Amino acid sequence: MRRAVIIAGGQIEKDFCLAYMERYAFEYKVAVDFGLEFFYHTGIKPNRIVGDFDSVDPKALTFFEEQEQIEWLRLVPEKDDTDTEAALRNLMKEGYDEIHILGGIGNRLDHTLGNIGLLGLGLETGTKILLADSRNRIRMIDRGISISKKEQYGTYISLLPFTPKVTGITLTGMKYPLTDYTMVSHTTIGISNEILEEEGTIYLKEGILLVFETKD
C-alpha cells in the first residue's frame, strides 16, 4: 500500500501531527501553503511543497527553496480549486492508495467543509482519504465498511448523510443498531453511536455517508 500525508494550512497541532506521522510511517509527505511552517519548525523535509504561498513566512519558504530533492507545485492565488485540492488530486493521479489530510480542520468553517467535501474524490478512484485532527477522523463512504473496536480512532462513531438521503443503512456490533434504515440529511439520528463488539459494521444500499470517529 502506498500511503501519503498532506499537512494543510488549517489548525496544525504539532505534537499530534508528529505522533500521527510516526504511527503511520508515510511514504510521501506534502506541505500545503501554511502547512509548510510545520515542516520548517519541526525540521522534517517534505517530499513536495504545494501552494500559492500567500500565507507562508518568507523565511520558511526561502529555507526550503535552498533544499534539494523537493518537488514544487507553485499555484497562483486566483484559481478555481484550493491548494489542498490541487495537492490531493496530484497524489491520486500518482496512484497513492491511502491519503491522510492533517491541518485540514480549523477556524475557517468554509475551508473545513470544503476539505470534508474533498473526501468524495476518493470514491471516484477507490482511494481511501481521511481527514484527521487530535479529536476527529472523518471519511466518506458509498459502500459498507467495518471498524475494529481496538483500532477505532475515538469513542464514538457518528454518521451523517452527505447526499440528501442514504438508503438501506444497517449497523451491527453497535450500541444503537439499525436495519435497512433510510437516513436523511436534516436529522441527527446517526450521532454518537458506539462499537460494543469486536468490530462495528456499516452497510448501505445507496447514497453517500460521512463517517466520524470522534473522541470526547
C-alpha positions as CSV (number, residue, x, y, z in Angstrom):
1,M,0.0,0.0,0.0
2,R,1.3,3.5,-0.9
3,R,0.4,5.9,1.8
4,A,0.8,9.7,1.8
5,V,0.1,12.6,4.1
6,I,-0.8,16.2,3.4
7,I,-0.2,18.9,6.0
8,A,-2.6,21.6,5.1
9,G,-2.9,25.2,6.3
10,G,-5.7,24.9,9.0
11,Q,-5.2,24.3,12.7
12,I,-1.9,22.5,13.0
13,E,-1.3,20.6,16.3
14,K,2.4,20.0,16.2
15,D,2.6,17.1,18.8
16,F,-0.4,15.4,17.3
17,C,0.9,15.7,13.8
18,L,4.3,14.3,14.8
19,A,2.8,11.3,16.6
20,Y,0.4,10.6,13.8
21,M,3.1,10.7,11.2
22,E,5.3,8.4,13.3
23,R,2.4,5.9,13.7
24,Y,1.6,5.6,10.0
25,A,5.1,5.9,8.6
26,F,4.0,7.8,5.5
27,E,5.9,7.1,2.3
28,Y,5.3,10.6,0.9
29,K,4.8,13.9,2.7
30,V,3.3,17.0,1.2
31,A,3.3,20.5,2.6
32,V,0.4,22.7,1.5
33,D,0.9,26.5,1.8
34,F,0.9,27.5,5.6
35,G,1.4,23.8,6.4
36,L,5.0,24.4,5.2
37,E,5.7,26.0,8.6
38,F,5.0,22.8,10.4
39,F,7.9,21.2,8.4
40,Y,10.1,24.3,9.0
41,H,9.7,24.3,12.8
42,T,10.0,20.5,13.2
43,G,13.0,20.0,10.9
44,I,11.1,17.5,8.7
45,K,11.8,17.7,5.0
46,P,8.7,17.3,2.8
47,N,8.8,15.5,-0.5
48,R,6.6,18.1,-2.2
49,I,5.5,21.6,-1.5
50,V,2.2,22.9,-3.0
51,G,0.6,26.4,-2.8
52,D,0.4,30.0,-3.8
53,F,2.3,30.8,-0.6
54,D,0.2,33.8,0.3
55,S,0.3,32.9,4.0
56,V,3.8,31.4,4.5
57,D,6.6,33.1,6.4
58,P,9.2,34.1,3.8
59,K,11.9,32.6,6.0
60,A,10.3,29.1,5.8
61,L,9.8,29.5,2.0
62,T,13.4,30.6,1.5
63,F,14.8,27.8,3.7
64,F,13.1,25.1,1.6
65,E,13.9,26.7,-1.7
66,E,17.5,26.2,-0.9
67,Q,17.0,22.4,-0.2
68,E,17.5,19.8,-2.9
69,Q,15.2,16.9,-3.9
70,I,11.9,18.7,-3.1
71,E,9.2,18.8,-5.7
72,W,7.4,22.1,-6.1
73,L,3.9,22.8,-7.4
74,R,3.5,26.6,-7.4
75,L,0.0,27.9,-7.8
76,V,-1.5,31.3,-8.4
77,P,-3.9,32.8,-5.9
78,E,-6.6,33.3,-8.5
79,K,-7.7,29.7,-9.2
80,D,-10.8,27.5,-9.0
81,D,-9.6,24.9,-6.5
82,T,-7.8,25.2,-3.2
83,D,-4.2,24.4,-2.6
84,T,-5.3,21.3,-0.7
85,E,-7.4,20.0,-3.6
86,A,-4.5,20.5,-6.0
87,A,-2.2,18.5,-3.7
88,L,-4.8,15.8,-3.3
89,R,-5.5,15.4,-7.0
90,N,-1.8,15.1,-7.8
91,L,-1.3,12.3,-5.3
92,M,-4.3,10.5,-6.6
93,K,-3.0,10.7,-10.2
94,E,0.2,9.2,-8.9
95,G,-1.6,6.2,-7.6
96,Y,-1.5,6.5,-3.8
97,D,-3.9,4.1,-2.2
98,E,-4.4,6.0,1.1
99,I,-4.1,9.7,1.7
100,H,-4.4,11.4,5.1
101,I,-5.0,15.1,5.5
102,L,-3.8,16.8,8.7
103,G,-4.3,20.5,9.3
104,G,-7.4,20.5,7.2
105,I,-9.8,21.4,10.1
106,G,-9.6,24.9,11.6
107,N,-11.3,28.2,12.3
108,R,-12.4,28.7,8.7
109,L,-15.6,26.7,8.5
110,D,-15.8,27.2,4.7
111,H,-12.3,25.6,4.3
112,T,-13.2,22.8,6.8
113,L,-16.4,21.9,4.9
114,G,-14.6,22.2,1.6
115,N,-12.0,19.7,2.9
116,I,-14.7,17.3,4.1
117,G,-16.2,17.5,0.6
118,L,-12.8,16.6,-0.9
119,L,-13.1,13.2,0.8
120,G,-15.5,12.3,-2.0
121,L,-12.7,12.4,-4.6
122,G,-11.6,9.1,-3.3
123,L,-14.9,7.5,-4.1
124,E,-14.2,8.1,-7.8
125,T,-10.9,6.2,-7.8
126,G,-11.2,3.8,-4.8
127,T,-8.6,5.9,-2.9
128,K,-9.0,5.9,0.9
129,I,-8.9,9.6,2.1
130,L,-9.1,10.5,5.7
131,L,-9.3,14.0,7.3
132,A,-7.9,14.0,10.9
133,D,-7.1,16.1,13.9
134,S,-6.4,15.2,17.5
135,R,-10.1,14.6,18.3
136,N,-11.7,13.6,15.0
137,R,-11.1,11.4,12.0
138,I,-13.5,11.6,9.0
139,R,-14.0,9.6,5.9
140,M,-16.7,9.3,3.2
141,I,-18.2,6.0,2.1
142,D,-20.6,4.8,-0.6
143,R,-20.3,1.1,0.4
144,G,-20.0,-1.0,3.5
145,I,-17.1,-0.9,5.9
146,S,-16.1,-2.5,9.2
147,I,-14.3,-0.7,12.0
148,S,-12.4,-2.6,14.6
149,K,-13.1,-1.6,18.2
150,K,-9.4,-2.0,19.0
151,E,-8.3,0.2,16.1
152,Q,-11.1,2.8,16.1
153,Y,-9.9,6.4,16.4
154,G,-12.1,7.5,19.3
155,T,-15.0,6.5,21.5
156,Y,-17.9,7.5,19.2
157,I,-19.0,6.7,15.7
158,S,-21.3,9.3,14.0
159,L,-22.9,9.0,10.6
160,L,-24.2,12.0,8.6
161,P,-25.7,11.7,5.1
162,F,-23.7,13.6,2.5
163,T,-26.3,13.0,-0.1
164,P,-29.9,14.1,0.7
165,K,-30.7,10.6,1.7
166,V,-28.9,7.3,2.2
167,T,-30.9,4.1,2.0
168,G,-30.5,0.6,3.4
169,I,-28.3,1.6,6.3
170,T,-27.7,-1.4,8.6
171,L,-25.5,-1.2,11.6
172,T,-24.2,-4.2,13.5
173,G,-22.0,-4.6,16.5
174,M,-23.0,-1.2,17.8
175,K,-24.9,0.2,20.8
176,Y,-27.6,1.6,18.6
177,P,-28.2,-0.9,15.7
178,L,-30.2,-0.1,12.6
179,T,-31.7,-2.3,9.9
180,D,-32.5,-1.2,6.4
181,Y,-32.9,2.4,7.5
182,T,-33.2,5.5,5.3
183,M,-31.2,8.4,6.8
184,V,-32.0,11.9,5.6
185,S,-29.7,14.9,5.8
186,H,-31.8,17.1,8.1
187,T,-31.9,14.6,11.1
188,T,-29.3,13.6,13.7
189,I,-30.1,10.0,14.4
190,G,-26.6,9.0,13.4
191,I,-24.8,11.0,16.0
192,S,-22.8,9.4,18.9
193,N,-23.1,5.7,18.4
194,E,-20.6,3.3,19.9
195,I,-19.0,0.0,19.0
196,L,-19.8,-2.7,21.5
197,E,-18.4,-5.9,19.8
198,E,-15.0,-6.6,18.3
199,E,-16.0,-4.6,15.3
200,G,-18.8,-2.5,14.1
201,T,-20.1,-2.7,10.6
202,I,-21.8,-0.1,8.4
203,Y,-23.8,-1.2,5.4
204,L,-25.7,0.9,2.9
205,K,-27.5,0.4,-0.3
206,E,-27.5,3.8,-2.0
207,G,-26.1,7.2,-1.2
208,I,-23.0,8.7,0.5
209,L,-22.3,8.8,4.2
210,L,-19.8,10.7,6.3
211,V,-18.3,8.6,9.0
212,F,-16.9,10.4,12.0
213,E,-14.7,8.6,14.6
214,T,-14.5,11.1,17.5
215,K,-13.1,11.5,20.9
216,D,-15.0,13.2,23.7
